Amino acid sequence: MNFTEGEYIYINKPYRMTSFGALAYVRTRVSRAVGVRRVKIGHAGTLDPLATGVLILCTGKKTKEIERLQLDTKEYTATLQLGATTPSYDMEHEVNQSYPTLHITRELIEKTLVDFVGEIQQVPPSYSACKIGGDRAYKLKRQGETVELKPKTIRIDAIELMDFDAEKMQMSIHVRCGKGTYIRALARDIGRALQSGAYLTALCRTRVGNISIDDCLTLDDFPQWLAQQEIEK
């Protein structure tokens, strides 16, 4: 493998690690294996720290492919807790409001999900990496500032209800979507459409383009995989 010239590395990003943290872990070990101070490397699409799944890393000249790879269709599995919200729409923050759920049925959920298929408008989460005047929204939010983001047009190709637990008021979905879709914001909007609230308790990116989670290495397995490669220096 020629990491300087350019290679793709597929990682299953672990829970509670940032995408940059996973990239830095790989870059340190690849640079050491190649024998240089710092191999050029980037990732094709950020995953939230509380999300797991497919993270495509590009090294060397393959970093030029990042913009193209970000346009690929993505697939996710997500678990939503109904009847409550958090400021970040996931478990990074505590529940800040509760809502009624007695009216929610499997039939209502399936009927509601249909309305989210196609091109829709979505306001990104205020706790996101979207930029406002050069600053990241989540940084401004954590500084106590008011953050207002404009709706963006996104594309949802399909949403499938995989499971619904009426006792726990939890639902699991499979989503196939285009670039720029925030599944946390989708959870928020599904909760509102159900006349209730919702936030994510689990999120996994299972596919980016033709790359599935089955093609990915865990960070625990990466050093052994790297040691087995024939590396051009």
GROMACS elastic network, one bead per residue, 0.5 to 0.9 nm:
[ bonds ]
;  ai    aj funct       b0    kb
    1     4     6  0.89601   500
    1     5     6  0.88781   500
    1     6     6  0.84871   500
    1     7     6  0.72729   500
    1   229     6  0.67250   500
    1   230     6  0.58667   500
    1   232     6  0.58607   500
    2     5     6  0.54026   500
    2     6     6  0.61128   500
    2     7     6  0.66913   500
    2    34     6  0.85942   500
    2    60     6  0.86146   500
    2   230     6  0.87024   500
    2   231     6  0.60209   500
    2   232     6  0.50614   500
    2   233     6  0.72291   500
    3     7     6  0.53726   500
    3     8     6  0.85357   500
    3    30     6  0.76784   500
    3    31     6  0.87238   500
    3    34     6  0.75805   500
    3    39     6  0.74298   500
    3    40     6  0.84894   500
    3    41     6  0.89573   500
    3    58     6  0.88675   500
    3    59     6  0.57861   500
    3    60     6  0.60846   500
    3    61     6  0.88644   500
    3   231     6  0.77210   500
    3   232     6  0.76865   500
    3   233     6  0.85384   500
    4     7     6  0.79333   500
    4    34     6  0.81156   500
    4    39     6  0.64718   500
    4    40     6  0.72178   500
    4    59     6  0.66653   500
    4    61     6  0.74232   500
    4   232     6  0.84782   500
    4   233     6  0.80453   500
    5    59     6  0.75371   500
    5    60     6  0.50528   500
    5    61     6  0.56440   500
    5    62     6  0.76152   500
    6    40     6  0.88602   500
    6    41     6  0.88923   500
    6    58     6  0.69710   500
    6    63     6  0.75529   500
    7    57     6  0.82946   500
    7    58     6  0.59389   500
    7    59     6  0.52732   500
    7    60     6  0.70098   500
    7    61     6  0.80646   500
    7    62     6  0.61274   500
    7    63     6  0.88072   500
    8    56     6  0.69114   500
    8    57     6  0.57379   500
    8    59     6  0.64945   500
    8    62     6  0.71540   500
    8    63     6  0.89754   500
    9    26     6  0.89878   500
    9    55     6  0.83862   500
    9    56     6  0.60153   500
    9    58     6  0.63897   500
    9    59     6  0.80074   500
    9   216     6  0.80040   500
    9   217     6  0.82900   500
   10    54     6  0.67729   500
   10    55     6  0.59740   500
   10    57     6  0.61840   500
   10    58     6  0.88215   500
   10   211     6  0.79915   500
   10   213     6  0.84792   500
   10   215     6  0.68114   500
   10   217     6  0.61838   500
   10   218     6  0.88570   500
   11    14     6  0.88384   500
   11    22     6  0.81378   500
   11    53     6  0.74819   500
   11    54     6  0.59088   500
   11    55     6  0.51336   500
   11    56     6  0.63652   500
   11    57     6  0.74473   500
   11   213     6  0.82319   500
   11   215     6  0.83033   500
   11   218     6  0.58879   500
   11   219     6  0.70419   500
   11   222     6  0.84133   500
   12    52     6  0.65659   500
   12    55     6  0.61327   500
   12    56     6  0.88376   500
   12   205     6  0.88482   500
   12   213     6  0.65588   500
   12   214     6  0.87845   500
   12   215     6  0.87335   500
   12   216     6  0.53027   500
   12   217     6  0.56889   500
   12   218     6  0.51591   500
   12   219     6  0.73744   500
   13    16     6  0.89116   500
   13    17     6  0.71897   500
   13    18     6  0.81647   500
   13    19     6  0.70745   500
   13    22     6  0.65827   500
   13    47     6  0.80150   500
   13    49     6  0.87582   500
   13    51     6  0.77840   500
   13    52     6  0.50401   500
   13    53     6  0.51886   500
   13    54     6  0.64994   500
   13    55     6  0.61686   500
   13   216     6  0.89335   500
   13   217     6  0.86974   500
   13   218     6  0.70193   500
   13   219     6  0.74911   500
   14    17     6  0.59012   500
   14    18     6  0.85161   500
   14    22     6  0.80728   500
   14    49     6  0.82012   500
   14    50     6  0.84176   500
   14    51     6  0.75843   500
   14    52     6  0.52697   500
   14    53     6  0.72334   500
   14   218     6  0.75251   500
   14   219     6  0.76503   500
   15    18     6  0.84599   500
   15    48     6  0.89595   500
   15    49     6  0.63230   500
   15    50     6  0.53245   500
   15    51     6  0.58323   500
   15    52     6  0.53742   500
   15    53     6  0.87712   500
   16    48     6  0.82180   500
   16    51     6  0.72890   500
   16    52     6  0.82858   500
   17    20     6  0.82003   500
   17    21     6  0.60783   500
   17    22     6  0.67550   500
   17    48     6  0.82105   500
   17    50     6  0.73276   500
   17    51     6  0.84933   500
   17    52     6  0.86636   500
   18    22     6  0.64555   500
   18    23     6  0.86433   500
   18    46     6  0.82833   500
   18    47     6  0.71704   500
   18    48     6  0.65123   500
   18    50     6  0.82466   500
   18    51     6  0.89496   500
   19    22     6  0.52104   500
   19    23     6  0.62378   500
   19    24     6  0.86472   500
   19    43     6  0.78118   500
   19    45     6  0.85082   500
   19    46     6  0.57853   500
   19    47     6  0.58085   500
   19    48     6  0.72449   500
   19    49     6  0.70464   500
   19    55     6  0.75489   500
   20    24     6  0.59843   500
   20    25     6  0.85218   500
   20    42     6  0.87008   500
   20    43     6  0.80965   500
   20    46     6  0.81684   500
   21    24     6  0.50850   500
   21    25     6  0.62038   500
   21    26     6  0.87464   500
   22    25     6  0.51539   500
   22    26     6  0.64014   500
   22    27     6  0.86282   500
   22    55     6  0.87205   500
   22   219     6  0.76489   500
   23    26     6  0.52499   500
   23    27     6  0.59953   500
   23    28     6  0.86014   500
   23    41     6  0.76043   500
   23    42     6  0.71969   500
   23    43     6  0.71467   500
   23    55     6  0.89838   500
   23    57     6  0.71382   500
   24    28     6  0.60565   500
   24    29     6  0.87023   500
   24    41     6  0.88903   500
   25    28     6  0.55313   500
   25    29     6  0.67201   500
   25    30     6  0.88547   500
   25   219     6  0.80233   500
   26    29     6  0.54006   500
   26    30     6  0.60518   500
   26    31     6  0.84490   500
   26    57     6  0.88777   500
   26   219     6  0.79280   500
   26   222     6  0.77970   500
   26   223     6  0.86065   500
   27    30     6  0.51013   500
   27    31     6  0.58267   500
   27    32     6  0.83891   500
   27    38     6  0.72204   500
   27    39     6  0.64270   500
   27    40     6  0.79371   500
   27    41     6  0.68044   500
   27    59     6  0.88493   500
   28    31     6  0.53298   500
   28    32     6  0.62727   500
   28    33     6  0.87512   500
   28    37     6  0.85849   500
   28    38     6  0.73845   500
   28    39     6  0.81980   500
   29    32     6  0.50977   500
   29    33     6  0.61687   500
   29    34     6  0.86413   500
   29   223     6  0.73776   500
   29   226     6  0.82457   500
   30    33     6  0.50139   500
   30    34     6  0.61033   500
   30    35     6  0.83756   500
   30    36     6  0.88113   500
   30    38     6  0.85296   500
   30    39     6  0.70629   500
   30   226     6  0.76193   500
   31    34     6  0.51577   500
   31    35     6  0.58826   500
   31    36     6  0.52949   500
   31    37     6  0.60505   500
   31    38     6  0.53893   500
   31    39     6  0.51968   500
   31    40     6  0.88321   500
   32    36     6  0.63754   500
   32    37     6  0.73287   500
   32    38     6  0.83133   500
   32    39     6  0.89317   500
   33    36     6  0.80125   500
   33   226     6  0.80114   500
   33   227     6  0.81642   500
   33   231     6  0.76640   500
   33   233     6  0.86939   500
   34    37     6  0.88840   500
   34    39     6  0.80727   500
   34   231     6  0.69093   500
   34   232     6  0.72905   500
   34   233     6  0.55357   500
   35    38     6  0.88207   500
   35   233     6  0.72319   500
   36    39     6  0.67150   500
   36   233     6  0.88521   500
   38    41     6  0.87597   500
   39    59     6  0.71477   500
   39    60     6  0.70414   500
   40    58     6  0.83761   500
   40    59     6  0.55615   500
   40    60     6  0.51660   500
   40    61     6  0.83201   500
   40    63     6  0.78963   500
   41    57     6  0.67676   500
   41    58     6  0.55085   500
   41    60     6  0.62773   500
   41    61     6  0.89984   500
   41    62     6  0.84802   500
   41    63     6  0.65591   500
   42    56     6  0.84968   500
   42    57     6  0.56600   500
   42    58     6  0.53676   500
   42    59     6  0.65572   500
   42    60     6  0.88406   500
   42    62     6  0.89301   500
   42    63     6  0.60435   500
   42    66     6  0.75613   500
   43    46     6  0.72604   500
   43    55     6  0.68888   500
   43    56     6  0.56050   500
   43    58     6  0.60226   500
   43    59     6  0.88016   500
   43    63     6  0.79587   500
   43    66     6  0.68940   500
   44    55     6  0.70379   500
   44    56     6  0.54952   500
   44    57     6  0.64113   500
   44    58     6  0.74901   500
   44    63     6  0.86023   500
   44    65     6  0.83806   500
   44    66     6  0.50049   500
   44    67     6  0.71578   500
   44    68     6  0.86053   500
   44    69     6  0.60807   500
   44    70     6  0.55210   500
   45    55     6  0.71059   500
   45    56     6  0.75386   500
   45    66     6  0.81836   500
   45    69     6  0.82230   500
   45    70     6  0.58932   500
   45   179     6  0.89140   500
   46    55     6  0.76334   500
   47    50     6  0.81317   500
   47    51     6  0.60984   500
   47    52     6  0.72750   500
   47    53     6  0.80961   500
   47    54     6  0.85568   500
   47    55     6  0.74555   500
   47   205     6  0.81302   500
   48    51     6  0.51865   500
   48    52     6  0.79872   500
   48   128     6  0.86699   500
   48   203     6  0.89710   500
   49    52     6  0.77298   500
   49    92     6  0.89325   500
   50    90     6  0.79640   500
   50    91     6  0.76610   500
   50    92     6  0.74478   500
   50   201     6  0.87734   500
   50   202     6  0.75080   500
   50   203     6  0.73261   500
   51   202     6  0.68440   500
   51   204     6  0.55601   500
   51   205     6  0.75272   500
   52    55     6  0.86380   500
   52   202     6  0.85518   500
   52   203     6  0.64342   500
   52   205     6  0.63446   500
   52   206     6  0.86117   500
   53    76     6  0.86098   500
   53   203     6  0.83359   500
   53   204     6  0.50289   500
   53   206     6  0.57586   500
   53   207     6  0.79711   500
   53   212     6  0.88231   500
   53   213     6  0.61957   500
   53   216     6  0.82511   500
   54   204     6  0.79880   500
   54   205     6  0.55291   500
   54   206     6  0.60318   500
   54   207     6  0.62149   500
   54   208     6  0.68083   500
   54   211     6  0.76885   500
   54   212     6  0.68747   500
   54   213     6  0.55189   500
   54   214     6  0.89984   500
   54   215     6  0.86046   500
   54   216     6  0.66750   500
   55   205     6  0.83154   500
   55   208     6  0.82960   500
   55   213     6  0.89647   500
   55   216     6  0.81449   500
   56    66     6  0.88205   500
   56    69     6  0.85563   500
   56   208     6  0.81822   500
   56   211     6  0.85441   500
   56   216     6  0.87391   500
   57    63     6  0.82517   500
   57    66     6  0.85898   500
   58    61     6  0.80582   500
   58    62     6  0.53035   500
   58    63     6  0.50203   500
   58    64     6  0.83816   500
   58    65     6  0.77044   500
   58    66     6  0.71533   500
   59    62     6  0.54552   500
   59    63     6  0.56764   500
   60    63     6  0.59712   500
   60    64     6  0.84330   500
   61    64     6  0.59091   500
   61    65     6  0.80893   500
   62    65     6  0.54267   500
   62    66     6  0.74709   500
   63    66     6  0.54348   500
   63    67     6  0.84987   500
   64    67     6  0.71239   500
   64    68     6  0.82766   500
   65    68     6  0.53595   500
   65    69     6  0.61571   500
   65    70     6  0.87174   500
   66    69     6  0.50911   500
   66    70     6  0.61749   500
   66    71     6  0.89462   500
   67    70     6  0.52497   500
   67    71     6  0.69265   500
   68    71     6  0.54641   500
   68    72     6  0.72882   500
   69    72     6  0.54273   500
   69    73     6  0.89965   500
   69   208     6  0.81336   500
   69   209     6  0.77256   500
   70    73     6  0.82629   500
   70   178     6  0.89691   500
   70   179     6  0.64884   500
   70   180     6  0.88163   500
   70   208     6  0.84834   500
   71    74     6  0.88306   500
   71   178     6  0.69906   500
   71   179     6  0.55339   500
   71   180     6  0.88838   500
   71   209     6  0.86329   500
   72   178     6  0.68882   500
   72   179     6  0.70508   500
   72   208     6  0.61757   500
   72   210     6  0.85775   500
   73   157     6  0.88374   500
   73   176     6  0.69215   500
   73   177     6  0.57387   500
   73   179     6  0.69089   500
   73   207     6  0.80551   500
   73   208     6  0.59820   500
   73   209     6  0.53044   500
   73   210     6  0.88410   500
   74   175     6  0.81276   500
   74   176     6  0.57476   500
   74   177     6  0.54883   500
   74   178     6  0.62186   500
   74   179     6  0.75957   500
   74   205     6  0.72546   500
   74   206     6  0.77007   500
   74   207     6  0.54916   500
   74   209     6  0.62777   500
   75   174     6  0.71867   500
   75   175     6  0.54972   500
   75   177     6  0.63921   500
   75   178     6  0.88303   500
   75   204     6  0.85370   500
   75   205     6  0.58167   500
   75   206     6  0.55004   500
   75   208     6  0.66151   500
   75   209     6  0.85895   500
   75   212     6  0.89197   500
   76   173     6  0.81096   500
   76   174     6  0.56905   500
   76   175     6  0.51619   500
   76   176     6  0.66126   500
   76   177     6  0.84346   500
   76   183     6  0.82007   500
   76   203     6  0.69524   500
   76   204     6  0.54874   500
   76   206     6  0.53110   500
   76   207     6  0.70712   500
   77   162     6  0.88704   500
   77   172     6  0.71151   500
   77   173     6  0.56895   500
   77   175     6  0.63710   500
   77   202     6  0.80833   500
   77   203     6  0.58918   500
   77   204     6  0.53461   500
   77   205     6  0.65887   500
   77   206     6  0.69340   500
   78   171     6  0.82971   500
   78   172     6  0.55485   500
   78   173     6  0.53945   500
   78   174     6  0.65550   500
   78   175     6  0.79707   500
   78   183     6  0.78762   500
   78   187     6  0.87793   500
   78   200     6  0.69247   500
   78   201     6  0.76767   500
   78   202     6  0.55092   500
   78   204     6  0.64491   500
   78   205     6  0.87110   500
   79   163     6  0.89457   500
   79   170     6  0.68821   500
   79   171     6  0.56768   500
   79   173     6  0.65085   500
   79   187     6  0.89243   500
   79   199     6  0.84266   500
   79   200     6  0.57924   500
   79   201     6  0.55711   500
   79   202     6  0.50565   500
   79   203     6  0.65834   500
   80    90     6  0.87910   500
   80   169     6  0.84883   500
   80   170     6  0.55922   500
   80   171     6  0.52814   500
   80   172     6  0.62216   500
   80   173     6  0.81073   500
   80   187     6  0.66150   500
   80   191     6  0.88468   500
   80   198     6  0.61007   500
   80   199     6  0.54624   500
   80   201     6  0.58130   500
   80   202     6  0.73542   500
   81    84     6  0.70221   500
   81    85     6  0.84442   500
   81   168     6  0.80462   500
   81   169     6  0.62458   500
   81   171     6  0.67541   500
   81   187     6  0.88698   500
   81   191     6  0.89986   500
   81   197     6  0.82799   500
   81   198     6  0.54006   500
   81   199     6  0.54977   500
   81   200     6  0.62545   500
   81   201     6  0.64544   500
   82    85     6  0.80933   500
   82    99     6  0.82631   500
   82   100     6  0.89712   500
   82   101     6  0.72121   500
   82   168     6  0.85025   500
   82   169     6  0.54122   500
   82   170     6  0.58446   500
   82   171     6  0.75872   500
   82   191     6  0.66152   500
   82   196     6  0.71343   500
   82   197     6  0.56877   500
   82   199     6  0.68873   500
   83    97     6  0.85321   500
   83    98     6  0.56344   500
   83   100     6  0.58690   500
   83   101     6  0.55890   500
   83   169     6  0.73089   500
   83   191     6  0.76001   500
   83   196     6  0.55553   500
   83   198     6  0.58740   500
   83   199     6  0.86528   500
   84    95     6  0.65043   500
   84    96     6  0.75462   500
   84    97     6  0.56076   500
   84    99     6  0.56530   500
   84   100     6  0.85689   500
   84   191     6  0.84043   500
   84   196     6  0.73973   500
   84   198     6  0.53349   500
   84   199     6  0.68557   500
   85    88     6  0.83340   500
   85    89     6  0.61182   500
   85    90     6  0.80949   500
   85    94     6  0.85052   500
   85    95     6  0.55873   500
   85    96     6  0.60562   500
   85    97     6  0.55734   500
   85    98     6  0.66463   500
   85    99     6  0.83618   500
   85   188     6  0.75662   500
   85   191     6  0.85411   500
   85   197     6  0.55227   500
   85   198     6  0.53263   500
   85   199     6  0.54165   500
   85   200     6  0.89890   500
   86    90     6  0.63813   500
   86    91     6  0.72743   500
   86    92     6  0.81754   500
   86    93     6  0.58577   500
   86    94     6  0.58276   500
   86    96     6  0.52501   500
   86    97     6  0.71027   500
   86   198     6  0.82623   500
   86   199     6  0.65374   500
   87    90     6  0.78651   500
   87    92     6  0.85299   500
   87    93     6  0.63414   500
   87    94     6  0.77663   500
   87    95     6  0.76256   500
   87    96     6  0.68667   500
   87   125     6  0.87187   500
   87   126     6  0.82682   500
   87   127     6  0.78177   500
   88    91     6  0.75371   500
   88    92     6  0.66095   500
   88    93     6  0.63359   500
   88   125     6  0.67104   500
   88   126     6  0.72216   500
   88   127     6  0.55813   500
   88   128     6  0.84021   500
   88   184     6  0.76994   500
   88   185     6  0.88714   500
   88   199     6  0.82157   500
   89    92     6  0.81143   500
   89    93     6  0.80285   500
   89   125     6  0.76630   500
   89   127     6  0.87319   500
   89   184     6  0.54544   500
   89   185     6  0.69404   500
   89   187     6  0.72344   500
   89   188     6  0.63331   500
   89   198     6  0.73103   500
   89   200     6  0.61232   500
   90    93     6  0.68960   500
   90    94     6  0.87606   500
   90   184     6  0.65268   500
   90   187     6  0.88562   500
   90   198     6  0.88379   500
   90   199     6  0.51146   500
   90   201     6  0.60640   500
   90   202     6  0.80738   500
   91    94     6  0.66934   500
   91    95     6  0.82252   500
   91   199     6  0.76235   500
   91   200     6  0.67077   500
   91   201     6  0.60341   500
   91   202     6  0.84898   500
   93    96     6  0.83678   500
   95    98     6  0.75858   500
   95   199     6  0.89328   500
   97   197     6  0.82681   500
   98   196     6  0.81877   500
   98   197     6  0.71392   500
   99   195     6  0.82595   500
   99   196     6  0.51742   500
   99   197     6  0.59253   500
   99   198     6  0.89576   500
  100   103     6  0.75756   500
  100   104     6  0.86788   500
  100   195     6  0.79954   500
  100   196     6  0.59207   500
  100   197     6  0.82229   500
  101   104     6  0.54077   500
  101   105     6  0.88188   500
  101   169     6  0.75368   500
  101   194     6  0.86886   500
  101   195     6  0.83722   500
  101   196     6  0.64678   500
  101   197     6  0.86093   500
  102   105     6  0.81779   500
  103   108     6  0.85741   500
  103   194     6  0.87467   500
  103   195     6  0.88274   500
  104   107     6  0.82578   500
  104   108     6  0.62411   500
  104   109     6  0.71264   500
  104   166     6  0.81334   500
  104   169     6  0.84448   500
  104   194     6  0.70781   500
  104   195     6  0.86868   500
  104   196     6  0.85771   500
  105   108     6  0.51732   500
  105   109     6  0.63402   500
  105   110     6  0.87518   500
  105   164     6  0.86649   500
  105   166     6  0.72928   500
  106   109     6  0.51198   500
  106   110     6  0.62174   500
  106   111     6  0.85871   500
  106   161     6  0.88496   500
  106   163     6  0.89321   500
  106   164     6  0.65980   500
  106   165     6  0.88416   500
  106   166     6  0.79797   500
  107   110     6  0.52543   500
  107   111     6  0.61543   500
  107   112     6  0.85372   500
  108   111     6  0.51369   500
  108   112     6  0.60285   500
  108   113     6  0.86449   500
  108   194     6  0.75892   500
  109   112     6  0.50402   500
  109   113     6  0.61184   500
  109   114     6  0.88747   500
  109   161     6  0.80458   500
  109   164     6  0.88785   500
  109   171     6  0.89003   500
  109   190     6  0.85876   500
  109   194     6  0.71912   500
  110   113     6  0.52854   500
  110   114     6  0.67490   500
  110   160     6  0.82162   500
  110   161     6  0.67888   500
  111   114     6  0.57044   500
  111   115     6  0.75736   500
  112   115     6  0.57065   500
  112   116     6  0.75767   500
  112   190     6  0.75403   500
  112   193     6  0.68381   500
  112   194     6  0.70349   500
  113   116     6  0.55001   500
  113   117     6  0.72982   500
  113   159     6  0.66645   500
  113   160     6  0.79436   500
  113   161     6  0.81046   500
  113   190     6  0.73308   500
  113   193     6  0.88932   500
  114   117     6  0.56691   500
  114   158     6  0.85567   500
  114   159     6  0.75466   500
  115   118     6  0.81588   500
  116   119     6  0.80610   500
  116   120     6  0.68268   500
  116   156     6  0.68216   500
  116   158     6  0.84170   500
  116   159     6  0.77858   500
  116   186     6  0.85761   500
  116   190     6  0.82776   500
  117   120     6  0.76265   500
  117   155     6  0.75470   500
  117   156     6  0.50269   500
  117   157     6  0.58772   500
  117   158     6  0.58112   500
  117   159     6  0.68785   500
  118   154     6  0.82262   500
  118   155     6  0.55168   500
  118   156     6  0.50646   500
  118   157     6  0.58987   500
  118   158     6  0.79043   500
  119   153     6  0.64621   500
  119   154     6  0.55801   500
  119   156     6  0.63498   500
  119   157     6  0.84170   500
  120   152     6  0.81329   500
  120   153     6  0.56294   500
  120   154     6  0.55852   500
  120   155     6  0.63411   500
  120   156     6  0.75538   500
  121   151     6  0.57051   500
  121   152     6  0.53793   500
  121   154     6  0.62569   500
  121   155     6  0.87637   500
  122   150     6  0.83618   500
  122   151     6  0.50163   500
  122   152     6  0.52807   500
  122   153     6  0.63605   500
  122   154     6  0.67479   500
  122   181     6  0.79025   500
  122   182     6  0.81924   500
  122   185     6  0.71701   500
  122   186     6  0.76720   500
  122   189     6  0.83318   500
  123   126     6  0.86331   500
  123   149     6  0.63315   500
  123   150     6  0.58783   500
  123   152     6  0.61685   500
  123   153     6  0.89035   500
  123   182     6  0.87833   500
  123   185     6  0.70307   500
  124   127     6  0.83431   500
  124   128     6  0.70441   500
  124   130     6  0.76404   500
  124   149     6  0.65558   500
  124   150     6  0.76543   500
  124   151     6  0.70330   500
  124   152     6  0.76758   500
  124   180     6  0.88231   500
  124   181     6  0.82012   500
  124   182     6  0.64812   500
  124   184     6  0.85120   500
  124   185     6  0.60991   500
  125   128     6  0.55238   500
  125   129     6  0.88951   500
  125   130     6  0.85733   500
  125   137     6  0.85597   500
  125   138     6  0.86484   500
  125   149     6  0.79055   500
  125   182     6  0.75781   500
  125   184     6  0.71930   500
  125   185     6  0.58127   500
  126   129     6  0.85432   500
  126   130     6  0.81409   500
  126   137     6  0.58471   500
  126   138     6  0.61555   500
  126   140     6  0.88668   500
  126   141     6  0.68489   500
  126   146     6  0.88828   500
  126   147     6  0.60089   500
  126   148     6  0.71038   500
  126   149     6  0.69711   500
  127   130     6  0.85126   500
  127   136     6  0.87611   500
  127   137     6  0.60710   500
  127   139     6  0.78360   500
  127   140     6  0.87102   500
  127   141     6  0.66006   500
  127   142     6  0.81979   500
  127   147     6  0.88281   500
  128   131     6  0.85328   500
  128   136     6  0.72272   500
  128   137     6  0.56755   500
  128   138     6  0.50731   500
  128   139     6  0.85734   500
  129   135     6  0.87009   500
  129   136     6  0.51386   500
  129   137     6  0.58022   500
  129   138     6  0.61896   500
  129   139     6  0.83741   500
  130   135     6  0.81360   500
  130   136     6  0.55858   500
  130   137     6  0.54952   500
  130   138     6  0.78703   500
  130   149     6  0.82241   500
  131   134     6  0.55071   500
  131   135     6  0.51843   500
  131   137     6  0.57149   500
  131   138     6  0.89183   500
  132   135     6  0.52192   500
  132   136     6  0.62395   500
  132   137     6  0.61730   500
  132   140     6  0.86437   500
  132   147     6  0.83259   500
  132   148     6  0.87162   500
  132   149     6  0.80244   500
  133   136     6  0.84072   500
  135   138     6  0.86365   500
  135   139     6  0.71721   500
  135   140     6  0.70956   500
  136   139     6  0.54059   500
  136   140     6  0.65678   500
  136   141     6  0.87914   500
  137   140     6  0.52124   500
  137   141     6  0.61202   500
  137   142     6  0.86391   500
  137   147     6  0.66082   500
  137   148     6  0.86803   500
  137   149     6  0.84067   500
  138   142     6  0.60905   500
  138   143     6  0.85755   500
  138   147     6  0.85476   500
  139   142     6  0.51543   500
  139   143     6  0.62921   500
  139   144     6  0.88798   500
  139   145     6  0.89029   500
  140   143     6  0.50713   500
  140   144     6  0.66149   500
  140   145     6  0.54416   500
  140   146     6  0.75296   500
  140   147     6  0.70352   500
  141   144     6  0.51894   500
  141   145     6  0.52184   500
  141   146     6  0.64802   500
  141   147     6  0.62764   500
  142   145     6  0.73287   500
  152   180     6  0.84119   500
  153   180     6  0.86409   500
  153   181     6  0.89448   500
  154   177     6  0.80397   500
  154   178     6  0.66570   500
  154   179     6  0.71184   500
  154   180     6  0.65007   500
  154   181     6  0.60160   500
  155   176     6  0.88953   500
  155   177     6  0.57062   500
  155   178     6  0.51898   500
  155   179     6  0.76140   500
  155   180     6  0.85830   500
  155   181     6  0.74418   500
  156   159     6  0.74692   500
  156   175     6  0.74398   500
  156   176     6  0.62067   500
  156   178     6  0.64171   500
  156   181     6  0.80394   500
  157   175     6  0.76948   500
  157   176     6  0.53694   500
  157   177     6  0.52332   500
  157   178     6  0.75518   500
  158   174     6  0.79347   500
  158   175     6  0.57849   500
  158   176     6  0.51782   500
  158   177     6  0.70108   500
  159   173     6  0.66295   500
  159   174     6  0.56407   500
  159   176     6  0.65914   500
  159   177     6  0.87205   500
  160   172     6  0.85722   500
  160   173     6  0.54638   500
  160   174     6  0.50986   500
  160   175     6  0.66190   500
  160   176     6  0.89823   500
  161   164     6  0.75297   500
  161   171     6  0.73543   500
  161   172     6  0.61245   500
  161   174     6  0.66178   500
  162   171     6  0.75497   500
  162   172     6  0.53032   500
  162   173     6  0.51439   500
  162   174     6  0.66714   500
  163   170     6  0.81419   500
  163   171     6  0.55187   500
  163   172     6  0.50358   500
  163   173     6  0.70996   500
  164   167     6  0.89612   500
  164   168     6  0.87322   500
  164   169     6  0.72543   500
  164   170     6  0.58607   500
  164   172     6  0.64795   500
  165   168     6  0.55422   500
  165   169     6  0.55010   500
  165   170     6  0.52475   500
  165   171     6  0.62731   500
  165   172     6  0.88958   500
  166   170     6  0.68812   500
  166   171     6  0.84075   500
  167   170     6  0.79813   500
  168   171     6  0.88743   500
  172   202     6  0.89932   500
  175   183     6  0.84955   500
  176   207     6  0.89267   500
  177   180     6  0.87694   500
  177   181     6  0.68341   500
  178   181     6  0.64237   500
  181   184     6  0.88755   500
  181   185     6  0.81020   500
  181   186     6  0.79472   500
  182   185     6  0.52393   500
  182   186     6  0.62862   500
  182   187     6  0.87508   500
  183   187     6  0.61331   500
  183   188     6  0.85868   500
  183   200     6  0.82870   500
  183   203     6  0.81052   500
  184   187     6  0.51035   500
  184   188     6  0.63775   500
  184   189     6  0.87743   500
  184   199     6  0.68659   500
  184   200     6  0.62851   500
  184   203     6  0.87981   500
  185   189     6  0.61784   500
  185   190     6  0.85459   500
  185   199     6  0.86487   500
  186   189     6  0.50886   500
  186   190     6  0.60475   500
  186   191     6  0.85243   500
  187   190     6  0.51270   500
  187   191     6  0.61771   500
  187   192     6  0.86885   500
  187   197     6  0.84656   500
  187   198     6  0.57615   500
  187   199     6  0.56560   500
  187   200     6  0.65273   500
  188   191     6  0.52352   500
  188   192     6  0.63901   500
  188   193     6  0.87623   500
  188   197     6  0.66351   500
  188   198     6  0.54330   500
  188   199     6  0.61063   500
  188   200     6  0.85770   500
  189   192     6  0.50251   500
  189   193     6  0.60855   500
  189   194     6  0.85697   500
  189   197     6  0.82365   500
  189   198     6  0.79938   500
  190   193     6  0.50165   500
  190   194     6  0.62178   500
  190   195     6  0.87632   500
  190   196     6  0.85928   500
  190   197     6  0.77744   500
  190   198     6  0.70771   500
  191   194     6  0.51605   500
  191   195     6  0.65461   500
  191   196     6  0.51417   500
  191   199     6  0.77875   500
  192   195     6  0.50200   500
  192   196     6  0.53559   500
  192   197     6  0.55870   500
  192   198     6  0.76252   500
  193   196     6  0.73209   500
  193   197     6  0.85583   500
  194   197     6  0.75215   500
  200   203     6  0.69900   500
  205   208     6  0.76967   500
  205   212     6  0.86679   500
  205   213     6  0.76237   500
  206   211     6  0.84835   500
  206   212     6  0.56916   500
  206   213     6  0.50609   500
  206   214     6  0.83671   500
  207   210     6  0.70142   500
  207   211     6  0.55570   500
  207   213     6  0.60329   500
  207   214     6  0.89645   500
  208   211     6  0.52724   500
  208   212     6  0.65139   500
  208   213     6  0.86830   500
  209   212     6  0.79238   500
  211   214     6  0.80720   500
  211   215     6  0.63080   500
  211   216     6  0.80641   500
  212   215     6  0.54683   500
  212   216     6  0.71655   500
  213   216     6  0.52524   500
  213   217     6  0.84587   500
  214   217     6  0.82522   500
  217   220     6  0.81019   500
  217   221     6  0.62237   500
  217   222     6  0.61408   500
  217   225     6  0.83121   500
  218   221     6  0.52339   500
  218   222     6  0.61832   500
  219   223     6  0.75744   500
  220   223     6  0.70500   500
  220   224     6  0.82831   500
  221   224     6  0.56722   500
  221   225     6  0.62776   500
  221   226     6  0.87498   500
  222   225     6  0.50140   500
  222   226     6  0.59971   500
  222   227     6  0.85602   500
  223   226     6  0.50737   500
  223   227     6  0.61698   500
  223   228     6  0.87856   500
  224   227     6  0.51042   500
  224   228     6  0.64911   500
  225   228     6  0.52932   500
  225   229     6  0.67723   500
  226   229     6  0.53645   500
  226   230     6  0.85964   500
  226   231     6  0.87459   500
  227   230     6  0.81638   500
